[in-house]
């Protein structure tokens, strides 16, 4: 029987957009926004005075929270203080998870279809059901993908338990190679009603993931060695989150149980693999803070230089995310060297605790080659209507050097059409069709020109074109936009195999749409798509109506007044500049069930997809 090693092939992490510094917390204490910290109790202590001699700029709170507790920064998905009405529209645990998983797959040199199982733990999901792991897959795999997905709610020990489950699954299936395990938390959601500064100093929002692979042993035991997971029932009431999403914690009680649990589980796994503490190169623990970790180090006679705590210094305590985010940071910093021996213990909520050992494999020194983009639509044919705009150029650039057969329709002779022609001249998979469409007759002639050619997916980018701003009356709207749009959509449905994506305009969300021709036309076209979506789904074709944010490169012809009104409708504070993200999402909408940073609703069987804007990193 072949002996196997279980090694990590890639890591990735993501954190909330908004940094919460100790200086911000100090200001909040001064304004009585949070309580429980008395600077006078610190100011005159001998320890603080001695520390201040070498660090003269350190304040009492900076000393206590940073030097004593071990937290210097943490990241939240909304500006501090945490407020539910902001959290309801901001990034959530799923958004952070998607970002971390994409980085992990890139780091591992894998596509999502290479993953044989998905295991995610969180205690702060974006919804109660379905489980976050099942929803995660929708952003990465083909709808036909049947690999299993498991969601855990194990808090601080979540990653350790996910690792154990992955090893169990490997041992039951010799034919699989890669499992993705992840943890994601928005701990700030539990702080909305907390006044004690300790909670705000301790917890942050982040996600981290890893791909673990089973590989035949060559001439050395590498990867995961021993792993144990237990539960201490005496900790059950010491820390948790109630049904109203309020965090509760008895710090001294947690410490009394966590310290011996971390020590005993660490000693057990080291004994299983024949290590002593001197053999360990680095301890990468659950980042609980100095009170627990320094006590563990002292009792185990471990120098603090062997205790990796950078994750808590930068991100705070992010529950079960802390160990994988620490490993991701170590890899990012180039500190995971082949042969290194790691010890990873954890203890926390629910009394769950455990530890595992890891030997960094020799393959850690090599960088895997990136996988080609858009492999799920390899050799498929895509038609992009009205691509003569900046978005069309970005899409063409993304599809360069891929195996996707892309046809770009240009209705105008402009600088973008010229750029597209240059791209097509250098890439055999990209083809340009120039055909002006200004009315129904033009649309019909264009359809005739296509001569019944079939496409896997059709994308209409008409509302990204600058020419729409030249339409100033409702008669032109009907004749030049809606009528041609209707004919093209219904005729091309008969020539489409999988999906049709229709880009809208952010002006669609105006409250006074009737007074603006473009806004009115967008709503009218949405109605056309909605009315044909039933026939489309009966043919096996998905219809997606995609409402983009206000992008500076697509709306520079709009007046500032119109931009402001559009951004208000999108809950957007300023124009976005990352048009690459929109281009990527448009392409992915043709074959994935969901795409990042968007919100989906069903209008009948039509998918109404709107870009999420509030408190997003794209700003």
Buried (B, 14 or more C-beta within 10 A) or exposed (E): EEEBBBBBBBBBBBBBBBBBBBEBBBEBBEEEBBEEBEBEEBEEBEEBEEBBEEEEEBBBBBBBBBBBBBBBBBBBBBBBBBEEEBBEBBBBBBBBBBBBBBBBBBBBBBBBBBBBBBBBBBBBBBEEEEBBBBBBBBBBBBEEBEBBBBBBBBBBBBBBBBBBBBBEBBEEBEEBBBBBBBBBBBBBBBBBEBEBBBBBBBBBBBBBBBBBBBBEEEEEEBBBBBBBBBBBEEBEEBBBBEEEBBBEBEBEBBBBBBBBBBBBBBBBBBEBBEBEBEEBBBBBBBBBBBBBBBBBBEEBEBEEEBBBBBBBBBBBBBBBBBBBBBBBBBBBEEBBEBEBBBBBBBBBBBBBBBBBBBBBBBBBEEEEEEBEBBBBBEEBBBBBBBBBBBBBBBBBBBBBBBBBBBBBBBBBEBEBBEBBBEBBEEBEBBBBBBBEBBBBEBBBEBBEEBEEEEBBBBBBBBBBBBBBBEBEEBEBBBBBBBBBBBBBBBBBBEBBBBBBBBBBBBBBBBEEBEEBBBBBBBBBBBBBBBBBBEBBBEEEBBBBBBBBBBBBBBBEEBEEEBBEBBBBBBBBEEBBEBBEBBBBBBBBBBBBBBBBBBEEEEBEBBBBBBBBBBBBBBB
